[in-house]
Structures are given as structure tokens and as C-alpha cells.
């Protein structure tokens, strides 16, 4: 079953290949074939292989590094080199010239094939001539595994390793690939990939021809509204850590899905999983460290400028710039609260991702079920423009959230603008009070509701925020309303709700009855009862205003008790 380079050229796939140099080595025996898509793959070559490369592995390497790789190949005694020339590689002609000199010196034939020809198509007939089906698949598994392993070894601290893994996978399977997070938000991808994903109800589980550690789905998709052609799409899903799910999407829009593509995908997913775990671990450690600093600053636990300078340096933000603190929280209109912890985690993750995507250059911190944003403010921007911009941003966040769950409503509390990091604690307290007041001002099921509350817009209620206990707040409730709050427990809440609705509807009984889904006479009867119990003069504007404020204070007290 032996095969040499000259015999390999008689295989149909090489009918259009050009012999560029190294003719003296046409008799070289071929012991295998492998693809070079990562520079350190040379460490995994045992000798006698046909090497396939489009120079992507050597895209940015220096002349010295390029020479070092090929000196190592000379020692391994490779059989032949098959190249494709792409326009995305720097100094490609110089590199081709070097390879041709190498070919003549070491009698290694160099063949050039059409750029459109995939290496998978080239590799398959070579392996078929050398090995049986089972060994062929194992050899291809090793080839793809070695490429991704070499990529991991060659990783630099400043390189986008995930993007490189996706690029290599795309070259191996000759189809665009994309990566999405647990909320199906686009993370990264190759040229021509879809940046949106959805799992159809008609998607079916797909089983590769080997045992897999991952879940595969297969579905049909239409790429554009203009084109009606359907393409096969493969989705691989796995968990990185805890509840963080990741999706790899492969759309067979360039080449049909081959029987060895699932081998390349399996190795690609394993490489992605390991790299994402590594990155997540580093990010989690950095985030925890930064979160501890942010917590200290927001709670006002840093008192000296020297200590503050040291901590702020770790956050990478200016010490004396102007800042605001914004606080975001989700309200689940369908259920009010989240019943399960993993449901809470999922929705908090959706909120954080939406905030990070819509804000630029901010510091974000999760605090239980809230997302804290420290935003640097431009002194040149007018207050009116800032408010308009923030409103648009929150609307975009809300839109992103609604795409995941229509019952989720975004709420945002905004603190004042402060000068310097040292005063961030003041803005944070205001943002927290503002967010709490949204719960008080809004009805949970209100169709029309404010998504943002600026502390500076709260008027007299800013004074009430200074109260530390329910007893102190209770003093702000008029004596007349206090009588209703002490009325019979069975009827108290019903009467309080009726009074609140009646005042919200400008003392219009018809609208009150419609809002509460009760008969007009029932609404009139309840208001008469309230007047008899409390003695409130509904025609006295000052007294009515005091009662309205008292109802809000009552909700504040109930919130405080919770």
C-alpha cells in the first residue's frame, strides 16, 4: 500500500496542481499527511508526511521564525509540501521563494493547488490510499487535534485565541463558523458567518459517527430574506462553567458537510472549551479583585487619597474625573419574583450582557440581583443631551431583554454626577434610593411605567430617603390616613388599593371602577367608607396631597420591612 509523491500526483484531485520545485524528491515515500494551520504543528510531525498549508500559520511570523520552522521540518524529513496562496498573508511571495529554495536544497517537492480547493478534499484521497477507513479517521483526528494543540502552545498573551481557533476550524471544514453565549448573543465568528442564531422547533439531534462529549443539533436555515435557498446548519452546545452555556454554529453555505468535518468540529470545540475555561478563570479572578475594590469605594470605606490612588490604578480609571453611578434591576412581570436560583442567574446574566453591550467604557459589577455601572461623564456634554442619550441606551437594553423574555422589565436608578472617585459613594447611595423608589412609584403590572428615575427628580422624596427606620417615616403619614392603616385587617388592603387608585385617577369614580374591575356603585361605596373612617376632605387639595404623600410613605415602610 506504499505511495510516493510522483504516484500521489496521479490522484484526480492533483490534476490541476503545479510542481514549483524540488523535483528531485518525487520518489519520496509518503507515510502520512497533515494540515499546517498553527506554526507549532511542526513539533507534532514524525516524518514522511505531506504538509498542506495556505500560510495562515505563518501569517505574522518573522523571517527568523519562518526559517526556524523549516529547519525543523528538514530534520523531520517531510515528503512534500502542498501550498495555496492567499491575499491575507504578509510577504507571501518572499515566503514562497524561501520554500522553493528549501525544496531544492532538501529535495522536498513543492506543489501549488487552486486556492478554492479545500485541504479536506486533498487530504482524504491521500489517507484513503495509505490507510483503511478506521485508521483514516484516526489519522484525521490526530491531524486536527495536533493543529488545535499547537495553536494552544503558540498562544500569546495579547492574541485573540478564540478567534484563531475559529479561523483554523473554518479552514479545516471550509464553512463559516460562529460562537454565541448562553443568551444567544454573538461572540465571535469567521467571514461570512451569521451573527444571529435561533434554534428552530424543527431542529433535530445529530449524532456524529463517534462518541461525543457534546450535544449536536441539525437544522435548515435561510441566510437572507432575498435568497430562498436553505442550508444545513449544525449547532454544538456545551457548558463552560456553572450555568454558562456556549453554542458553536456551523452553516454549510460554502461546502457540503463532509463525513470528517465532525472530527474537526469535535477537536475545535474541545480547544474552544479549554480556552474559554482558561479565559473565564482569569477574568473571574480579575473581576473578583476589581469588584472588591469597587465595593470598598462605593461603600465609602476608602478614606485616604494615597490608598485611593493605589486602588483606582487597579481599575484603570482616572482619579479626578466626573462620574455617575447607575443601578439596574429586572422585574419579572409574569411572576413578580424569580422562583428558582438558576432562573435568577439566567436573567441576571441577560441583564449584565445587555448593559455591557450597550454602554462603552464603563465599570460593571454584579451585586446579587442588580447590576452596578460606574460611568465616566464628559464635562462638555449638556445635562439634557446626557438624559436623552441615557434614555435611548436604556430603551436599547430593554429591547435586548425583550428578545429573550417579554415579561422582563428593566429598571434603572441614577445617582448624581460627582467629581472624583472618592465621592462615588454619594452617587451610589442616590442610585440605590432611586431604584427603590421605582418599586414604590410604579405598580408592578402597569402597562406604562418609567424605566429610569434620576435621584435629582425625586423632589421632596429625597428627604424621606434619609429616614433610617419605619417609625421615623411613619411620622410623615397624616393622622387621617393612619386610621385607615389601622382598620380591620380583612378590609384594609382593599380600601387602601381603592383610595390609591381613586387619587391616581384624579378622583374619577368611573375610571377607578374600570381600573379595579368592579362596579361603579362598589367603587362609590368604598370611597364613602374611606371618608367615614378617615375623615379625609376630598375637596381640600392640601389634605389630598398630604394623603398621596402618605400612601407613598406607607409603601416605603412596607418595602423597608421586606
Secondary structure, 3 states (H helix, E strand, C coil): CCCEHHHHCCCHHHCCCEEEECHHHCCCECCEEEECCCHHHHHHCCCCEEEEECCHHHCCCCHHHHHHHHHHHHHHCCCEEEECCCCCCCCHHHHHHHHHHHHHHHCCEEEECCCCCCHHHHHHHHHHHHCCHHHHHHHHHHHHHHHHHHHHHCCCCCCCHHHHHHHHHHHHHCCCEEEECCCCCEEEECCCCCCCCCCCCCCEECCCCCCCCCEEEEEEEECCCCCCCEEEEEEEEEEEECCEEEEEEEECCCCCCCCCHHHHHHHHHHHHHHHHHHHHHHHHHHHHHHHHHHHHHHCCCCCCHHHHHHHHHHHCCCCCCEEEEEEEEEEECCCECCCCHHHHHHHHHHHHHHHHHHCCCEEEEEECCEEEEEEEECCCCCHHHHHHHHHHHHHHHHHHHHHHCCCEEEEEEECCCEECHHHHHHHHHHHHHHHHHHHHHCCCCCCCCCCEEEHHHCCCHHHHCCCCCHHHHHCCCCHHHHHHHCCCHHHHHHHHHHHHHHHHCCCCHHHHHHHHCCCHHHHHHHHHHHHHHHCCCCCCHHHHHHHHHHHHHHHHHHHHHC
